[in-house]
Structures are given as structure tokens and as C-alpha cells.
């Protein structure tokens, strides 16, 4: 009798243990991490990235949650501030892992994205950095099997800016101003590649450090070179300072001003007179009314309406990068029918990695970079009298995209 009771106890113990393991493997709710520099110099951009990520969580939960084999699974966001510091970011990522997150997105500051990628290379986690990673990040063997970058490298930014300036705007003489770091040098290399391919000439070059506020000497050099187009790599506050000074010195009357990569937040920092006529590449612009691809125009309006209803303004570029990243994370879970990182990665790469984004058709390339048909939209700044409301900042005049705007896989070691 005692032996029977003992055997029954063992059966019940392992039965409960097995049941608990099944519950852990098949949860009805999961956490995903949103780790961004919500304080510090990148806070304004990080806030828009957070909003895009949270909107993606809202959208999937309004459908009842992830559609998994064992039923619907709700998604809960765990948000933390990485402060754009490697030690803080890594520590808070570790804390999120201990909390049980099943996927991570974030980073505005690329060096921290590299650090987290190194961790997930050894301890797999679906990881979706939402910053613009340096070109070297996409070299063979660098990104982890489970890391997927929803934005391209600065090289592509430069190539698209150069190609648009030359082929769409008809410019042949370029003065290029870099930023003295990997961001600026990658953009420079992309601009130079586009110029070489299209028989354009770089008639002047200079570079300045991040945080430069006075561009007077540089702009005098630009004026003396007499280019058709002045292309710059400056971003955020640096871009605002530069473009204001271009206007104040009257350079916009002598040549085309082309800031290689822009956001609505940057444009809002400029008086309409300084924004007028400035060209740039925009990862996503919310107003695609009249765009040639009606399906993309419709999907842009759909996300804009959702975002506007939640945040009372249209989505900016980096919000959409984050939205796409988390949407793809969730698609990976559903396509894999599993939360296992390796299976999620394999599911995303299946069917040639194809997926549909809010800005049109796309696919995951072998280097885990997203390739978009409409990688960036060529926009032209609106001036006084043209802006009908506070966010009416640009007119879309074209686009660049496809594998042609990406560094070749061969150049990356594939």
C-alpha cells in the first residue's frame, strides 16, 4: 500500500511539473522589451521610436493577440531607458531577460546595438535594432542569427541621396560635407559611389565633428567651389544649425541644398523660409497622397490615422522604423508557430524573406538587412504659404529603393 502511494505521489509530482512546463512553453501572455535612450541627447528621437513600438503592440493586441497554435497570446511591453550608455543598456537588457522577455527592440545609439547583438550571438533572442547601423555591422558573421535590422546603413543613405541628386534633380557637381565618424564616412562613401556610377563630380569635401554649431567657414568654402548641389551628412540638431546657416548666408539661392537624411522633428526645428526648397531622403513620410503606388499611399494613411489617434500627430520616420521592427518580430513568432529564437529567425528568412511593410514590399536579405522597394522618399521642403498645417512639411517628389541602393553582399563578405 505504501509503495502504491509512493508511486502515485511521483506520478502526480511529475504530472504537475510537466503541466507547468507546458504552461511556460505555451503562455497566454508574453513580454517584449523596448529599450531606448529616453533621457539624454537622443531622447526626442527615442520617444518617437517608443511610440512606434507601442503602437505595434496595440495593433496586435486589438486583434486578440498573437495567433499561436495553442491560442491567442497577448503582448505586454516592458519599457526601459538605456541612457545611450553601454553599461546601463547592457545591465537593463539583462534585467529584461530575467523578467522573461521573448524579444527585444530598440537602440538609437548604434554602439549599444552592437553590444546587445554580441550578447544575443551567444544567448539567442529575437533582436530588432531600430537605429541606422554602420555598414560594417552587416559584414558576414557580424549580426547574430536572431538579429534583424529594420533600417539600412548610412552607406545606403548616402547612395540614395547622391543618386537622387544626380538622376532625379540632374545635378553633376557635388560638394559633400561629412560628419567625422562612421555615420558621416559611410554616407560619404555612398555619395561617392553614386557619383562614380553616374558620371558626376565631387568638387569639394570637408568634414566636421558631431555637435558642430558654427558652419560659417565651411559654407564659405562651399560657396567658393560653386557646386550644383551641396549634400550634407548632418543630422538632428547639427542639421538644424547647418540648414539655418545655409539660408542665412543665401546659399539656397546659389545651389540646391540637400540634407541626406531627415525627419519631421528636424524640419520642425527650421523656420519655413529655411526649409523651403531643401531636398532630403526621408525613410517614411506620412503624406503620400498622389503617390504613384496607391497601395502604399493607402497603407501610409492607415498607419498615420492610427498613430494620429493615439499621439495627436503624424508618425515620424523613426517611429515607423520601430513599428516595422516590432510588426516583424510578431510576424516571426506567428510564422514560426513558436517563441524559440532560432525558429523565429528561420521563419523570417523563409520565402526569400519577403514581407509587406506599411511602406510597401520588402524582404530580409542574407545579411539580415531589410530591403524595401521604397527605401526612402525624396522630399522637398515647403516654405511660407505652402504649409497648410503645422505638420505639412514636405512634398514627395520621388523615391529610391531595391537592392541597388544597398552595398553589395559581395562587398560585405558573402
C-alpha positions as CSV (number, residue, x, y, z in Angstrom):
1,X,0.0,0.0,0.0
2,X,2.8,2.4,1.0
3,X,4.6,1.5,-2.3
4,X,1.5,2.3,-4.3
5,X,1.0,5.7,-2.5
6,X,4.7,6.5,-3.2
7,X,4.4,5.7,-6.9
8,X,1.2,7.7,-7.1
9,X,3.0,10.7,-5.5
10,X,5.8,10.5,-8.0
11,X,3.2,10.4,-10.9
12,X,1.4,13.4,-9.5
13,X,4.6,15.3,-9.0
14,X,5.9,14.8,-12.5
15,X,2.5,15.3,-14.0
16,X,2.2,18.7,-12.3
17,X,5.8,19.5,-13.3
18,X,5.1,18.6,-16.9
19,X,1.9,20.7,-16.9
20,X,3.8,23.7,-15.5
21,X,6.4,23.3,-18.2
22,X,3.7,23.2,-20.9
23,X,2.2,26.3,-19.5
24,X,5.6,28.0,-19.6
25,X,6.1,26.9,-23.2
26,X,2.6,27.9,-24.2
27,X,1.8,31.2,-22.4
28,X,-1.3,33.3,-22.9
29,X,0.7,36.4,-22.5
30,X,4.3,37.4,-23.3
31,X,6.6,40.3,-22.6
32,X,8.7,42.1,-25.2
33,X,11.4,44.6,-24.4
34,X,11.6,48.2,-25.6
35,X,15.0,49.6,-24.7
36,X,15.7,53.2,-25.8
37,X,17.6,56.3,-24.6
38,X,14.6,58.1,-23.2
39,X,16.8,60.6,-21.5
40,X,19.9,62.3,-22.9
41,X,20.8,63.7,-26.3
42,X,18.7,61.2,-28.3
43,X,15.6,61.4,-26.2
44,X,13.4,63.2,-28.8
45,X,14.0,60.5,-31.4
46,X,13.8,57.7,-28.9
47,X,10.4,58.9,-27.8
48,X,9.1,58.6,-31.4
49,X,10.6,55.1,-31.6
50,X,8.9,54.1,-28.3
51,X,5.6,55.3,-29.7
52,X,6.0,53.3,-32.9
53,X,6.8,50.2,-30.9
54,X,3.9,50.6,-28.5
55,X,1.5,51.2,-31.5
56,X,2.6,47.9,-32.9
57,X,1.8,46.2,-29.6
58,X,-1.6,47.9,-29.6
59,X,-2.4,46.7,-33.1
60,X,-1.6,43.1,-32.4
61,X,-3.5,43.1,-29.1
62,X,-6.6,44.6,-30.7
63,X,-6.6,41.5,-32.9
64,X,-6.8,39.4,-29.7
65,X,-3.0,38.9,-29.6
66,X,-0.6,36.7,-31.5
67,X,-2.2,33.9,-33.3
68,X,-0.3,30.9,-31.9
69,X,-1.1,27.1,-32.2
70,X,-2.2,26.9,-28.6
71,X,-4.4,30.0,-28.9
72,X,-4.3,33.8,-28.7
73,X,-1.3,35.3,-26.9
74,X,-1.4,38.9,-25.6
75,X,1.7,41.1,-25.8
76,X,2.9,43.2,-22.9
77,X,5.6,45.9,-23.4
78,X,8.4,46.3,-20.9
79,X,9.9,49.7,-21.4
80,X,13.3,50.8,-20.1
81,X,15.8,53.7,-20.6
82,X,19.3,52.7,-21.8
83,X,20.5,56.3,-21.5
84,X,22.7,55.8,-24.6
85,X,25.3,54.2,-22.3
86,X,26.7,50.7,-22.9
87,X,27.0,49.7,-19.3
88,X,23.4,50.9,-18.5
89,X,21.9,49.4,-21.6
90,X,23.5,46.0,-21.1
91,X,22.5,45.9,-17.5
92,X,18.9,46.8,-18.3
93,X,18.8,44.3,-21.1
94,X,19.9,41.6,-18.6
95,X,17.2,42.7,-16.2
96,X,14.6,42.4,-19.0
97,X,15.9,38.9,-19.8
98,X,15.5,38.0,-16.1
99,X,11.9,39.3,-16.4
100,X,11.3,36.8,-19.1
101,X,11.1,38.9,-22.3
102,X,10.7,36.9,-25.5
103,X,12.1,39.6,-27.9
104,X,13.8,42.9,-27.8
105,X,13.8,46.0,-30.0
106,X,15.4,49.4,-29.5
107,X,18.6,51.5,-29.5
108,X,19.0,54.9,-31.1
109,X,22.7,54.8,-30.4
110,X,24.4,52.2,-32.7
111,X,27.3,51.3,-30.4
112,X,24.9,49.9,-27.8
113,X,23.1,47.9,-30.6
114,X,26.5,46.3,-31.4
115,X,26.9,45.4,-27.7
116,X,23.5,43.8,-27.4
117,X,24.0,42.0,-30.7
118,X,27.2,40.5,-29.3
119,X,25.1,39.1,-26.4
120,X,22.4,37.6,-28.5
121,X,25.0,36.0,-30.7
122,X,25.8,33.8,-27.7
123,X,22.4,33.8,-25.9
124,X,19.8,33.9,-28.7
125,X,17.0,36.4,-28.5
126,X,14.9,37.8,-31.4
127,X,16.5,41.3,-31.5
128,X,15.4,44.2,-33.7
129,X,17.7,47.2,-33.5
130,X,15.8,50.3,-34.7
131,X,18.7,52.6,-35.4
132,X,20.8,53.1,-38.6
133,X,23.7,50.7,-38.0
134,X,27.1,51.3,-39.6
135,X,27.8,49.4,-42.8
136,X,30.4,47.2,-41.0
137,X,27.5,45.8,-38.9
138,X,26.3,43.9,-41.9
139,X,29.5,42.2,-42.7
140,X,29.3,38.4,-42.8
141,X,29.4,36.9,-39.4
142,X,28.7,40.2,-37.5
143,X,25.0,40.2,-36.9
144,X,23.6,37.4,-34.8
145,X,21.4,34.8,-36.4
146,X,18.4,36.3,-34.5
147,X,19.2,40.0,-35.1
148,X,17.2,41.8,-37.8
149,X,17.8,45.4,-38.7
150,X,14.7,47.3,-39.9
151,X,16.8,50.2,-41.2
152,X,19.7,50.1,-43.6
153,X,23.2,51.5,-43.2
154,X,24.4,55.1,-43.6
155,X,26.1,53.9,-46.9
156,X,22.6,53.4,-48.4
157,X,21.5,56.8,-47.1
158,X,24.4,58.4,-49.0
159,X,24.0,56.4,-52.1
160,X,20.3,57.3,-52.3
161,X,21.0,61.0,-51.7
162,X,23.7,61.0,-54.3
163,X,21.6,59.1,-56.8
164,X,18.5,61.2,-56.3
165,X,20.5,64.5,-56.6
166,X,22.2,63.3,-59.8
167,X,19.5,61.2,-61.6
168,X,16.3,62.9,-60.4
169,X,17.5,66.5,-59.9
170,X,20.0,66.5,-62.7
171,X,23.0,67.7,-60.6
172,X,26.5,67.0,-61.7
173,X,28.8,68.9,-59.4
174,X,28.6,68.0,-55.7
175,X,30.2,69.5,-52.6
176,X,29.9,67.0,-49.7
177,X,30.1,67.7,-46.0
178,X,30.6,64.6,-43.8
179,X,30.4,64.1,-40.1
180,X,33.7,62.9,-38.7
181,X,32.5,59.4,-37.6
182,X,31.2,56.2,-39.1
183,X,27.8,57.8,-39.8
184,X,29.4,60.6,-41.9
185,X,32.1,58.4,-43.6
186,X,29.5,55.7,-44.6
187,X,27.3,58.4,-46.1
188,X,30.3,59.9,-47.9
189,X,31.2,56.5,-49.4
190,X,27.6,56.0,-50.6
191,X,27.5,59.5,-52.2
192,X,30.9,58.9,-53.9
193,X,29.7,55.5,-55.2
194,X,26.6,57.1,-56.7
195,X,28.7,59.9,-58.3
196,X,31.1,57.5,-59.8
197,X,28.3,55.3,-61.3
198,X,26.5,58.4,-62.8
199,X,29.5,60.4,-64.1
200,X,29.1,63.2,-61.5
201,X,31.9,65.1,-60.0
202,X,32.7,65.8,-56.3
203,X,34.1,69.3,-56.5
204,X,34.6,69.8,-52.8
205,X,34.8,67.9,-49.5
206,X,35.0,68.6,-45.8
207,X,34.1,67.0,-42.5
208,X,33.2,68.3,-39.0
209,X,32.7,66.6,-35.7
210,X,29.3,65.8,-34.1
211,X,27.9,68.8,-32.2
212,X,29.4,71.5,-34.5
213,X,27.3,74.7,-34.3
214,X,29.1,77.2,-36.4
215,X,29.4,76.2,-40.1
216,X,30.4,79.7,-41.5
217,X,33.9,78.8,-42.6
218,X,32.7,75.6,-44.2
219,X,29.9,77.3,-46.1
220,X,32.3,79.9,-47.4
221,X,34.4,77.0,-48.8
222,X,31.2,75.5,-50.3
223,X,30.3,78.9,-52.0
224,X,33.8,79.2,-53.5
225,X,33.6,75.6,-55.0
226,X,30.4,76.6,-57.0
227,X,28.7,73.2,-56.9
228,X,25.3,72.4,-58.4
229,X,24.3,70.7,-55.1
230,X,25.5,70.9,-51.5
231,X,25.0,67.4,-49.9
232,X,25.4,67.1,-46.1
233,X,25.5,64.2,-43.7
234,X,24.5,66.3,-40.6
235,X,21.5,65.0,-38.6
236,X,19.3,66.2,-35.7
237,X,20.5,69.4,-34.1
238,X,23.5,69.6,-36.3
239,X,21.3,69.6,-39.4
240,X,19.1,72.3,-38.0
241,X,22.1,74.5,-37.3
242,X,23.6,73.9,-40.8
243,X,20.4,74.4,-42.7
244,X,19.6,77.6,-40.9
245,X,23.1,79.0,-41.7
246,X,22.7,77.9,-45.4
247,X,19.6,80.1,-45.5
248,X,21.1,83.0,-43.6
249,X,24.1,83.1,-46.0
250,X,21.9,82.8,-49.1
251,X,23.4,79.6,-50.3
252,X,19.9,78.3,-51.2
253,X,19.8,81.0,-54.0
254,X,23.1,79.8,-55.5
255,X,22.8,76.0,-55.4
256,X,20.5,73.1,-54.4
257,X,20.7,72.3,-50.7
258,X,20.4,68.5,-50.0
259,X,20.5,67.2,-46.4
260,X,21.0,63.5,-46.9
261,X,18.6,62.1,-44.3
262,X,15.8,64.0,-42.4
263,X,12.9,63.6,-40.0
264,X,9.9,65.7,-39.3
265,X,11.4,66.6,-35.9
266,X,14.4,68.2,-37.7
267,X,12.2,70.0,-40.2
268,X,10.1,71.4,-37.3
269,X,13.3,72.9,-35.9
270,X,13.6,75.1,-39.0
271,X,11.7,78.3,-39.9
272,X,9.6,77.7,-43.1
273,X,11.9,80.1,-45.0
274,X,15.0,77.9,-44.2
275,X,13.1,74.6,-45.0
276,X,11.8,75.9,-48.4
277,X,13.4,74.1,-51.3
278,X,15.7,71.9,-49.2
279,X,15.8,68.3,-50.6
280,X,16.4,65.2,-48.5
281,X,15.7,61.5,-48.3
282,X,13.0,60.5,-45.8
283,X,12.7,56.9,-44.5
284,X,8.9,57.4,-44.3
285,X,6.7,60.5,-44.9
286,X,3.2,60.2,-43.8
287,X,1.5,62.2,-46.6
288,X,1.7,60.1,-49.7
289,X,-1.4,61.5,-51.3
290,X,-0.9,61.4,-55.1
291,X,2.0,58.9,-54.8
292,X,2.1,56.6,-57.8
293,X,1.7,53.4,-55.8
294,X,-1.9,53.7,-54.5
295,X,-1.5,50.6,-52.2
296,X,1.5,52.2,-50.4
297,X,-0.4,55.5,-50.2
298,X,-3.3,53.7,-48.5
299,X,-1.1,51.8,-46.0
300,X,0.7,55.1,-45.2
301,X,-2.7,56.7,-44.5
302,X,-3.8,53.7,-42.3
303,X,-0.8,53.9,-40.0
304,X,-1.0,57.7,-39.9
305,X,-4.6,57.6,-38.8
306,X,-3.8,55.0,-36.1
307,X,-0.8,57.0,-34.9
308,X,-2.6,60.3,-35.0
309,X,-5.5,58.9,-33.0
310,X,-3.0,57.7,-30.3
311,X,-0.5,60.6,-30.2
312,X,-2.2,63.6,-31.9
313,X,0.4,64.0,-34.6
314,X,1.5,62.0,-37.7
315,X,4.3,59.4,-37.4
316,X,7.9,60.4,-38.0
317,X,10.4,58.3,-39.7
318,X,12.0,56.6,-36.7
319,X,8.5,55.8,-35.3
320,X,7.9,53.8,-38.4
321,X,11.2,52.0,-38.3
322,X,10.2,50.8,-34.8
323,X,6.7,50.0,-35.9
324,X,8.0,47.8,-38.7
325,X,10.6,46.1,-36.5
326,X,8.0,45.0,-33.9
327,X,5.5,44.1,-36.5
328,X,8.1,41.8,-38.0
329,X,9.0,40.4,-34.6
330,X,5.4,39.5,-34.1
331,X,5.1,38.0,-37.6
332,X,8.2,35.9,-36.8
333,X,6.5,34.4,-33.7
334,X,3.3,33.6,-35.7
335,X,5.1,32.2,-38.7
336,X,7.4,30.1,-36.6
337,X,4.4,28.9,-34.5
338,X,6.9,29.2,-31.7
339,X,8.7,31.6,-29.4
340,X,12.0,29.8,-29.9
341,X,14.6,32.4,-31.2
342,X,16.1,30.1,-33.8
343,X,12.8,29.1,-35.2
344,X,11.6,32.7,-35.4
345,X,14.8,33.7,-37.3
346,X,14.3,30.8,-39.8
347,X,10.6,31.7,-40.3
348,X,11.5,35.3,-41.1
349,X,14.1,34.2,-43.7
350,X,11.6,31.7,-45.3
351,X,10.1,32.5,-48.7
352,X,13.1,34.6,-49.7
353,X,12.5,36.7,-46.5
354,X,9.6,38.5,-48.2
355,X,7.2,40.7,-46.1
356,X,4.8,43.5,-46.5
357,X,5.5,46.7,-44.6
358,X,3.5,49.9,-44.1
359,X,5.8,51.5,-46.7
360,X,5.5,48.8,-49.3
361,X,7.0,45.4,-50.3
362,X,10.2,44.4,-48.6
363,X,12.4,41.4,-47.8
364,X,15.1,40.3,-45.4
365,X,18.4,40.0,-47.2
366,X,21.1,37.4,-46.4
367,X,22.8,40.0,-44.2
368,X,19.6,40.4,-42.1
369,X,19.1,43.9,-43.5
370,X,15.6,44.9,-44.7
371,X,15.4,45.8,-48.4
372,X,12.5,48.0,-49.4
373,X,11.0,48.8,-52.8
374,X,10.6,52.3,-51.4
375,X,13.7,52.5,-49.1
376,X,13.4,56.3,-48.8
377,X,11.3,59.0,-50.3
378,X,12.8,62.1,-52.0
379,X,11.2,65.1,-50.3
380,X,11.3,68.8,-50.9
381,X,10.8,71.3,-48.0
382,X,7.7,73.5,-48.1
383,X,8.1,77.2,-47.3
384,X,5.9,80.0,-46.1
385,X,2.4,80.0,-47.6
386,X,2.9,76.3,-48.8
387,X,2.4,74.8,-45.3
388,X,-1.3,74.3,-44.7
389,X,-0.9,73.0,-41.1
390,X,1.9,72.5,-38.6
391,X,3.0,69.1,-39.9
392,X,2.7,70.0,-43.6
393,X,6.5,70.0,-44.1
394,X,7.4,68.3,-47.4
395,X,6.2,67.4,-50.8
396,X,7.2,63.9,-52.0
397,X,9.0,64.1,-55.4
398,X,10.3,60.6,-55.9
399,X,11.9,57.6,-54.2
400,X,14.9,55.3,-54.1
401,X,14.9,51.6,-53.3
402,X,15.5,48.0,-54.0
403,X,18.8,46.0,-53.8
404,X,20.5,48.6,-56.0
405,X,20.7,51.1,-53.1
406,X,22.3,48.6,-50.7
407,X,26.0,47.7,-50.5
408,X,26.6,44.5,-52.5
409,X,26.6,41.3,-50.5
410,X,30.0,40.6,-52.1
411,X,31.4,43.8,-50.5
412,X,30.2,42.5,-47.2
413,X,31.9,39.2,-47.5
414,X,29.1,37.0,-48.7
